[in-house]
Amino acid sequence: GRYEQALPHAERSLAIQRRVLGNESRFTQISMDNLARVHNRLGDDEAAESLYRESIEQGERLYGKLDDGVLVSRANLDKMIADSGNHERAREIYAETLARAQRAFNFASVGMSSQGLGWTRMQLGEFEAAEQDLLRSYQVLTTVGFIGSHYANVSAQMIIDLYEATGRSDEAEQWRDKLPGDWDPPDL
C-alpha cells in the first residue's frame, strides 16, 4: 500500500526537479533514484532499471564514474538485480561497482559492494570468494566507523551464515560474539 501511494509523489518530484533544475542537477539524479526504488518495490523492475541506468549515465556524464552519487545509483541497481535472482549478472555488476569504489577510495561503497558481492557469490555456491568479500566488507565497514552499525552487523551475519552453510560452526560461533545481544538478523 505505501509504495502505491508513494509512486505519484515520486513521479511528481522528478517532474518538478526536471522542470525547475533540468537534467543537469544532482537533485534530479536523486529523484530518479527514489522513483526507481519505488518502481522496484512495486515489482516493476524494467522501469526501475531504466531509471537507475538514466541516473547512472547522467551522473557519469556530469560528475564522472567515481562520483559518490553514481556509486550509490550503481549499488541500488546491483541490489535490485541480485534480488531478482539473476546472480551471475549481479556478480558482474557488483564486481564492477566494487572496482570503481576502490579506485575512488570510497570506503563505504567498497564495504557495501563487497557485502553485496559476497552475498551474491554465496547464492552461486562460490563460498571461498564469498568469504573473502564478506570479510573485506566487515573490515572496511568497521574501519570507516560503521562498527556496531546495521551494515557491519549484516556482514557479520552473512559470514555466520556462510560458515554454517559450509560446516564451520566453531567459526560461526566466534562471529556471533561480534553481534549485539539484541541483534535481530534480517531475512537475507
Backbone as a ProteinNet text record, in pm:
[ID]
protein_1_A
[PRIMARY]
GRYEQALPHAERSLAIQRRVLGNESRFTQISMDNLARVHNRLGDDEAAESLYRESIEQGERLYGKLDDGVLVSRANLDKMIADSGNHERAREIYAETLARAQRAFNFASVGMSSQGLGWTRMQLGEFEAAEQDLLRSYQVLTTVGFIGSHYANVSAQMIIDLYEATGRSDEAEQWRDKLPGDWDPPDL
[TERTIARY]
78.9	0	83.2	188.7	268.5	335.8	384.7	456.6	362.7	241	142.4	110.9	102.9	76.9	197.3	317.6	439.3	466.4	418.3	450.2	414.8	290.6	262	345.9	379.8	462.6	605.3	659.1	794.2	797.3	692.7	685.1	675.6	594.5	579.2	710.6	779.4	907.4	1007.8	1017.9	1110.6	1069.8	940.2	893.1	927.5	909.7	941.5	1092.2	1172.5	1318.9	1362	1307	1344.5	1300.2	1179.7	1128.1	1205.8	1233.4	1296.6	1449.1	1510.4	1656.4	1715.9	1632.7	1681.4	1745.3	1790.4	1852.9	1996.9	2050.4	2190.3	2206.2	2118.6	2118.5	2133.3	2209.6	2223.6	2087.1	2002.8	1870.9	1781.8	1796.8	1722.8	1770.3	1900	1956	1901	1894.9	1841.8	1693.9	1618.2	1475.9	1457.2	1546	1539.6	1561.8	1660.5	1688.1	1568.4	1509.1	1394.1	1276.6	1249.5	1141.5	1174.5	1300.5	1341.9	1318.7	1351.7	1332.8	1185.2	1098	953.7	908.1	950.4	914.4	964.9	1086.6	1143.4	1058.8	1019.8	937.8	800.3	752.9	623.5	636.6	759.5	780.6	799	809.3	829.6	979.7	1052.5	1198.1	1243.7	1163.4	1200.5	1205.9	1103	1101.4	1211.9	1230.7	1334	1472.4	1501.8	1633.5	1656.7	1555.2	1568	1603.1	1534.5	1561.8	1699.9	1736.6	1871.2	1976.9	1959.8	2059.6	2066	1950.6	1949.3	2022.2	1997	2063.7	2215	2255.8	2398.8	2463	2399.8	2454.5	2465.6	2361.7	2364	2475.4	2484.4	2586.8	2727.2	2748.5	2881.8	2918.7	2822.2	2848.2	2880.8	2807.6	2824.8	2940.2	2956.2	3047.2	3157.5	3148.2	3248.7	3202.8	3268	3229.4	3255.9	3341.4	3378.2	3305.1	3208.6	3130.9	3047.9	3036.3	2958.8	2815.6	2748.8	2610.6	2598.4	2694.8	2695.7	2714	2805.8	2828.9	2705.2	2631.7	2508.4	2404.2	2389.7	2294.4	2331.5	2461	2505.8	2476.9	2500	2473.9	2325.1	2239.4	2095.2	2057	2113.9	2088	2140.8	2261.1	2320.2	2227.7	2178.8	2092.8	1963.1	1906.5	1782.2	1803.8	1914.2	1942.4	1968.4	2043.7	2069.6	1939.7	1854.7	1727.4	1634.5	1654.7	1569.2	1606.9	1721.1	1764.2	1863	1898.2	1995.5	2135.5	2181.3	2304.2	2430.1	2432.7	2551.4	2569.2	2460.6	2466.6	2498.5	2436.7	2462.1	2608.6	2667.1	2808.3	2895.5	2870.1	2949.1	2935.1	2812.3	2788	2844	2824.6	2882.7	3035.3	3097.4	3243.1	3288.6	3215.6	3249.6	3231.1	3120.7	3096.4	3204.6	3242.7	3349.1	3479.6	3515	3639	3635.5	3522.3	3510	3519.4	3453.4	3458	3600.2	3674.9	3814.3	3897.8	3877.2	3952.1	3918.7	3794.8	3751.5	3786	3843.3	3870.8	3744.3	3631.7	3503	3480.8	3527.5	3532	3394.1	3298.1	3163.3	3108.9	3131	3086	3164.5	3293.5	3372.4	3310.7	3277.8	3218.4	3084.3	2999.3	2865.6	2870.6	2956.2	2967.9	3028.2	3124.6	3182.2	3076.2	2990.6	2882.7	2788.2	2745.7	2656	2719.8	2846.8	2918.4	2931.9	2963.1	2974.7	2843.3	2734	2603	2569.2	2596.8	2567.7	2650.3	2777.5	2861.8	2816.2	2764.1	2708	2593.3	2507.4	2393.6	2439	2555.5	2610.7	2695.4	2711.8	2792.6	2941.7	2982.3	3124.2	3170.1	3179.5	3195.9	3331.4	3439.3	3570.8	3576.8	3532.1	3531.6	3434.8	3319.6	3221.6	3280.7	3354.2	3416.3	3510.7	3592.6	3685.9	3611.8	3506.4	3426.9	3363.3	3305.8	3234.9	3331	3446.8	3547.4	3595.9	3617.5	3658	3548.3	3423.4	3311.3	3309.9	3317.1	3312.9	3431.7	3549.8	3669.8	3659.5	3618.7	3609.8	3501.3	3384.4	3274.5	3307.1	3374.7	3410	3525.2	3614.3	3726.9	3680.8	3579.7	3534.8	3426.6	3409.6	3319.3	3182.7	3162.7	3033	3028.9	3131.3	3133.5	3006.3	2944.2	2819.1	2699.7	2723.6	2612.5	2535.8	2419.1	2338.2	2416.1	2487.4	2556.6	2669.9	2748	2854.3	2794.4	2683.7	2618.8	2564.4	2512.3	2463.9	2581.1	2695.3	2813.3	2851.2	2852.3	2885	2784.1	2655.8	2553.1	2572.7	2610.6	2635.1	2754.2	2856.5	2973	2930.7	2848.1	2795.7	2719.1	2631.4	2552.4	2642.5	2746.7	2840.2	2910.6	2960	3030.9	2938.3	2814	2719.3	2688.9	2676.7	2645.6	2760.7	2881	2998.2	3052	2971	3008.3	3117.9	3131	3235.4	3169.5	3099.7	3019.5	3103.6	3227.6	3312.1	3342.7	3372.5	3399.8	3272.5	3158.8	3031.6	3006.8	3035.2	3013.7	3103	3226.6	3316.5	3259.5	3198.5	3140.7	3013.7	2939.9	2819	2854.1	2973.3	3016.7	3036	3049	3066.7	2933.5	2823.3	2691	2636.3	2559.5	2498.1	2395.8	2375.5	2284.2	2141.8	2100	1962.4	1951.9	2054	2056.8	1945.8	1867.6	1760.7	1797	1854.1	1903.5	1792.6	1820.6	1721.3	1711.1	1603.3	1591.2	1683.3	1780.7	1878.5	1847.4
-119.6	0	126.1	129.1	252	290.2	189.8	221.3	266.2	211.1	258.8	406.1	442.5	582.2	670.6	613.9	692.8	719	630.8	641.9	777.6	828.7	959.1	1072.2	1061.5	1165.2	1162.8	1042	1029.2	1075.4	1043.1	1089.2	1241	1298.9	1444.7	1511.4	1453.5	1509.8	1513.2	1403.8	1401.3	1502.2	1512.1	1608.5	1751.4	1782.5	1916.8	1941.8	1844.8	1860.5	1885.8	1809.7	1827.2	1963.7	2007.3	2135.3	2252.1	2246.4	2359	2357.9	2241.6	2234.3	2172.6	2105.4	2038.7	1904.5	1836.3	1705.2	1714	1834.7	1853.5	1879.9	1824.6	1853	1725.3	1735.9	1625	1588.9	1688.8	1662.8	1583.5	1608.9	1531.1	1385.8	1366.6	1231.5	1159.1	1226.8	1167.7	1132.8	1221.5	1194.2	1073.3	1057.5	939.5	812.8	816.5	700.6	668.9	771.8	750	688.3	738.1	682.8	539.2	514	378.2	282.6	326.5	242.2	209.1	306.7	282.2	180.7	199.1	103.2	-36.8	-43.3	-172.7	-239.3	-163.8	-219.1	-263.1	-200.3	-238.2	-354.2	-401	-514.3	-477.2	-349.4	-304.6	-283.6	-396	-389.5	-324.4	-337.5	-276.7	-124.1	-65	80.3	121.3	42.5	74.6	71.3	-33.5	-43.6	71.2	107.2	217.6	347.9	374.5	496.6	492.1	377.5	366.6	391.7	331.5	349.1	494.3	559.5	701.3	785	755.4	826.4	805.3	680.8	649.3	720.9	714.4	779.8	930.3	990.4	1134.3	1168.3	1093.3	1118.8	1101.9	997.7	976.5	1091	1136.9	1247.1	1375.8	1402	1527.6	1524.1	1410.1	1407	1302.3	1213.7	1108.8	975.9	870	734.5	702.9	780.7	751.4	839.8	916.5	1005.9	926.3	979.5	912.5	883.7	980.8	961.7	852.6	846.6	742.4	606.3	598.6	471.2	425.8	520	484.8	432.3	499.8	453.4	314.4	291.8	159.9	55	89.4	-6.1	-40.7	59.1	33.2	-59.4	-35.8	-122.1	-262.5	-271.2	-401.7	-481.9	-418	-487.3	-532.9	-447.8	-484.9	-608.4	-612.2	-725.8	-851.1	-837.9	-953.1	-1005.3	-915	-955.8	-1023.1	-993.5	-1053.7	-1198.7	-1242.4	-1380.5	-1400.1	-1294.7	-1304.9	-1288.1	-1392.5	-1382.4	-1369.7	-1434.8	-1422.1	-1277.2	-1217.1	-1076.7	-985.1	-1011.9	-929.6	-937.8	-1058.7	-1074.5	-984.9	-982.2	-899.4	-751.5	-709.2	-567.7	-526.9	-611.4	-581.6	-571.3	-661.7	-658.8	-529.3	-484.2	-358.6	-239.2	-239.6	-131.2	-131	-248.3	-258.1	-200.8	-236	-184.4	-32.1	23	169.5	232.9	172.3	226.7	223.9	117.8	110.6	219.2	241.9	347.9	485.7	502.8	632.5	648.7	545.5	545.6	576.7	527.4	544.8	420	427.5	307.8	255.7	343.2	295.6	215.2	263	189.1	59.7	60.5	-63.3	-166.8	-123.1	-215.2	-268.7	-180.5	-222.8	-309	-273.7	-353.6	-490.7	-494.1	-622.9	-709.8	-648.3	-722.7	-782.2	-700.1	-748.8	-856.3	-837.5	-936.3	-1067.1	-1057.9	-1178.3	-1253.8	-1180.7	-1245.6	-1314	-1243.9	-1299.4	-1425.1	-1420.6	-1538.9	-1654.7	-1624.6	-1731.7	-1799.2	-1720.2	-1775.9	-1864.6	-1834.1	-1911.5	-2029.8	-2043.5	-2153.1	-2127.8	-2004.4	-1967	-1923.4	-2021.2	-1989.5	-1929	-1973	-1915.9	-1768.2	-1737.3	-1597.3	-1515.5	-1573.9	-1503.9	-1470.7	-1565.3	-1540.8	-1421.6	-1415.6	-1302.7	-1170.4	-1170.7	-1048.8	-1004	-1098	-1062.8	-1020.6	-1085.3	-1042.3	-901	-873.1	-737.4	-637.6	-674.6	-586.3	-551	-651.4	-626.9	-541.1	-574.9	-499.3	-353.1	-330.3	-192.7	-115.8	-176.7	-105.4	-71.9	-161.3	-129.9	-30.3	-33	61.2	203.7	220.7	356.1	406.5	339.4	392.2	329.2	222.3	155.8	42	33.2	-75.3	-69.8	-182	-186.7	-137.5	-93.6	-43	-159.6	-130.3	-232	-298.2	-219.6	-271.9	-367	-328.7	-417.9	-544.5	-530.1	-647.4	-740.7	-683.5	-767.1	-845.4	-780.3	-852.2	-965.3	-937.7	-1042.3	-1156.5	-1124.4	-1228.9	-1312.2	-1247.6	-1322.2	-1416.7	-1370.6	-1456.3	-1576	-1553.4	-1662.8	-1761.7	-1709.5	-1795.9	-1877.3	-1813	-1882.1	-1994.4	-1965.3	-2067.4	-2182.4	-2151	-2258	-2342.8	-2277.2	-2349.3	-2439.2	-2406.8	-2485	-2571.9	-2591.3	-2682.5	-2631.4	-2501.1	-2441.2	-2372.7	-2453.1	-2398.2	-2329.5	-2373.5	-2307.1	-2163.3	-2145.3	-2010.1	-1925.1	-1987.7	-1915	-1865	-1948.7	-1910.5	-1792.7	-1789.9	-1677.2	-1547.3	-1555.1	-1435.2	-1391.6	-1484.4	-1446.4	-1352.5	-1369.1	-1282.6	-1138	-1113.6	-977	-902.9	-976.9	-915.5	-872.5	-764	-721.8	-825.5	-832.1	-930.6	-918.5	-798.1	-778.1	-780.5	-833.2	-836.7	-925.2	-869.1	-942.2	-947.4	-1060.7	-1064.9	-1047.2	-971.1	-954.4	-1081.4	-1093.9	-1204.2	-1173.6	-1260.4	-1235.6	-1315.7
0	0	0	78.8	91.3	-39.8	-113.4	-236.8	-347.1	-349.8	-447.1	-421.3	-292.4	-256.4	-285.9	-273.7	-294.7	-442.8	-530.2	-672	-732.3	-717	-778.7	-719.3	-591	-528.4	-584.3	-601.8	-656.9	-802.7	-877.5	-1017.3	-1023.9	-936.8	-933.9	-892.9	-795.2	-751.4	-866.2	-940.5	-1053.9	-1160	-1188.7	-1289.4	-1247.3	-1120.4	-1069.8	-1079.4	-1039.2	-1045.9	-1190	-1283.2	-1423.7	-1476.2	-1438.9	-1487.7	-1427.2	-1299	-1230.2	-1246.3	-1227.9	-1226.7	-1353.3	-1431.4	-1551.9	-1519	-1621.9	-1604.2	-1556.3	-1551.5	-1514	-1364.4	-1283.6	-1140.4	-1058.5	-952.2	-857.6	-799.2	-774.6	-716.1	-812	-941.1	-1040.1	-1036.8	-1024.9	-1016.7	-892.9	-780.7	-657.5	-675.1	-738.8	-762.5	-853.1	-953.1	-1039.7	-958.5	-870.5	-784.6	-694.9	-637.6	-549.6	-625.7	-745.5	-826.6	-868.4	-902.3	-938.6	-821.8	-702.6	-583.4	-562.6	-584.2	-569.8	-674.6	-799.8	-905	-869.6	-818	-779.4	-671	-570.9	-461.7	-510.6	-617.6	-674.5	-773.2	-795.1	-884.3	-1030	-1060.1	-1198.1	-1219.6	-1229.2	-1241.2	-1371.2	-1476.3	-1604.5	-1592.9	-1533.8	-1513.9	-1417.6	-1312.3	-1213.1	-1277.7	-1353.1	-1415.8	-1513.4	-1589.8	-1684.8	-1611.9	-1500.7	-1423.9	-1358.7	-1301.9	-1243.1	-1349.7	-1467.1	-1573.4	-1621.9	-1631.8	-1669.3	-1564.4	-1437.5	-1329	-1334.4	-1358.6	-1366.9	-1485	-1601.3	-1720.5	-1700.3	-1642.9	-1617.1	-1518.6	-1411	-1310.7	-1365.3	-1445	-1503.6	-1596.9	-1673.9	-1767.1	-1691.6	-1584	-1510.7	-1409.7	-1340.6	-1226	-1237.2	-1333.8	-1351.2	-1293.1	-1337.5	-1299.1	-1152.3	-1087.8	-949.5	-848.8	-895	-809.3	-708.1	-585.6	-480.6	-523.6	-585.4	-628.1	-733.6	-823.2	-926.2	-860.2	-763.7	-695.3	-618.2	-559	-487.9	-586.8	-699.8	-801.4	-851.2	-874.5	-919.3	-812.5	-685.7	-577.1	-570.5	-591	-590.8	-707	-824.2	-939.2	-912.6	-856.5	-823.7	-733.6	-628.1	-531.8	-597.5	-681.4	-748.8	-836.4	-909.9	-997.6	-914.4	-805.7	-718.3	-658.9	-613.1	-553	-653.7	-783	-885.8	-912.6	-856.7	-875.3	-988.8	-1058.6	-1167.6	-1107.3	-1038.9	-960.2	-1046.1	-1162	-1247.9	-1293.4	-1337.5	-1381.4	-1263.6	-1148.9	-1030.7	-988.5	-997.8	-961.1	-1047.7	-1177.2	-1268.8	-1234.2	-1209.5	-1183.5	-1047.7	-944.8	-813.5	-823.2	-898.2	-911.5	-978.3	-1078.5	-1145.1	-1050.9	-975.2	-879.3	-772	-724.4	-623.9	-678.1	-801	-859.8	-869.7	-908.5	-917.2	-778.3	-681.3	-544.4	-490.2	-521.4	-477.2	-543.3	-672.6	-743	-687.2	-640.8	-587.8	-439.9	-378.9	-234.9	-154.9	-204.3	-136.7	-52.3	72.1	155.6	193.9	213.6	244	126.5	4.6	-113.3	-132	-96.5	-102	-7.6	114.2	211.3	166.6	115.8	74.3	-52	-147.4	-269.5	-238.5	-147.5	-106.7	-41.5	39.7	104.4	0.1	-95.6	-199.7	-285.5	-318.5	-399.1	-321.5	-193	-110.8	-102	-79.2	-70.9	-203.8	-314.5	-446.4	-471.6	-435.1	-453.9	-365.2	-247	-163.9	-237.3	-300.8	-372.8	-488.6	-543.1	-654.4	-607	-473.6	-419.3	-426.7	-450.5	-458	-318.8	-227	-85.7	-50.4	-113.6	-81.6	-120.1	-240.2	-284.6	-199.8	-166.5	-82.7	52.8	110	240.8	235.1	131.4	118.4	103.2	23	4.3	135.5	208.7	332.6	442	450.3	548	515.7	385.7	344.8	381.1	353.7	384.7	532.4	617.7	762.3	805.3	755.8	793.9	750.9	627.3	576.9	652.4	667.3	733.9	878.9	948.7	1087.5	1094.1	996	994.2	968.4	882.8	849.6	944.8	1056.5	1158.1	1162.1	1087.3	1090.1	1191.9	1280	1376.8	1461.2	1476.5	1551.1	1472.5	1350.1	1269.7	1209.4	1159.4	1092.8	979.5	899.3	782.5	821.9	921.9	968.7	1029.2	1101.9	1160.4	1052.4	943.2	832.9	773.1	756.2	704.9	799.4	929.3	1026.7	1018.6	1006	995.6	870	759.5	636.1	652.1	723.5	750	834.6	935.8	1018.4	931.3	846.1	758	665.3	612.7	524.3	599.7	720.7	798.4	835.1	868.3	899.3	776.2	661.2	537	492.7	536.3	495.3	608.7	713.7	821.4	913.8	924.7	1009.6	1129.7	1210.4	1320.4	1427.6	1451	1550.5	1508.6	1380	1330.3	1331.5	1303	1309.2	1450.6	1547.9	1688.9	1728.2	1680.8	1709.4	1653.5	1536.5	1476.1	1546	1604.8	1679.5	1794.4	1850.5	1961	1917	1787.7	1736.5	1724.5	1731.1	1715.5	1851.5	1853.5	1980.5	2026.4	2156.8	2213.9	2163.7	2128.4	2082.1	1929.1	1861.9	1716	1662.8	1573.8	1507	1359.7	1314.8	1176.9	1074.8	969.1	862.5	780.1	707.8	611.2	495.4	474	367.1	243.9
[MASK]
++++++++++++++++++++++++++++++++++++++++++++++++++++++++++++++++++++++++++++++++++++++++++++++++++++++++++++++++++++++++++++++++++++++++++++++++++++++++++++++++++++++++++++++++++++++++++++

